[in-house]
Amino acid sequence: MTIPVIRLRGVTKSYGSGEGAFHALRGVDLEVTAGSFVAVMGPSGSGKSTLMNILGCLDVPTGGSFLFKDVAIERLSKDERAILRRRHLGFVFQGFNLLARTTAIENVELPLIYRRDEHHRRRAAAAAALDRVGLSDWAQHTPAELSGGQQQRVAIARAIVTAPAVLLADEPTGNLDSQRSTEIMTLLTELNQASGITILMVTHEPDMAAYAQMTVYVRDGLIDRIERADGTGSTAC
């Protein structure tokens, strides 16, 4: 039996109050099973970024429930959510977010420093993560000495160095050309299939979403429809 790692029930998110309130999410129901590769798509202002912030435990719902591995996220304090992120989540961003004057291996080590791992353990883990993304020979190079595709690979290595249960990728190919985009999507697919990492990816590119097993379309703060790679799908009510 496939177990959901994420369960959203009636999730809402509002900013402000009264008549001037903005309702970014209006009652989202979603289940993501462990080991899935899910793409999230939608027009600007649809609520997909708000949804991803909640899924990444960077924000909490205004209403409804969000269970991550049966933990009610809305009941956690800010510090408890930070601990959960460090232990269970990895993040990849469109802009890479690497430290400019820091080598690739030192960038990959950062999450382990925050977790206070011992130096020799974090260096070994960072080296292994770089090897997994094919950059062992570039460990001592700074971001300025790397191509855009290589920088994103370093960012992915940094995201997986803690062995997260879920990897959240926000437009991971947005700054890359088509060849590098294909390389990054192939890498993410390999990580998903070989390691069982659940991947949640925001993208506006249908050809990138095609790598996912399931695509969730968000519109006006609701899930408009869900399409699966096997051709099945559903329309939200």
PyMOL commands that set and color helices and strands:
alter all, ss='L'
color gray80, all
select helices_A, chain A and resi 18-20+48-55+73-75+78-88+104-114+119-132+136-138+143-145+148-160+178-195+206-209
alter helices_A, ss='H'
color red, helices_A
select strands_A, chain A and resi 4-15+22-33+37-41+63-68+71-72+89-93+166-170+198-202+214-219+222-228+233-235
alter strands_A, ss='S'
color yellow, strands_A
deselect
rebuild
show_as cartoon
